[in-house]
């Protein structure tokens, strides 16, 4: 399992969208509970936006230099899988 780490300066923003109670968002909620603070400590200037909406499919969106964006569906993932996905997006530019 990859750990929490500092990201490249080309990553400008992370947006995490999840459902407050939906089973498909459980891993995302667990990820935020365990990894949000260490992630912010490693990346203090990176905006990490968390948006909750009832009944929505959990996703993470990454915005890079020049307005490029990638997103990944996080449905049914465990917290470690969510962390690996975030790390992969951080490197994807």
Secondary structure by P-SEA (a helix, b strand, c coil): cccbbbbcccccbbbbbbbcccccaaaaaaaaaccaaaaaaacccbbbbbbbbcccccbbbbbcccbbbbbbbbccccaaaaaaaaaaaaacc
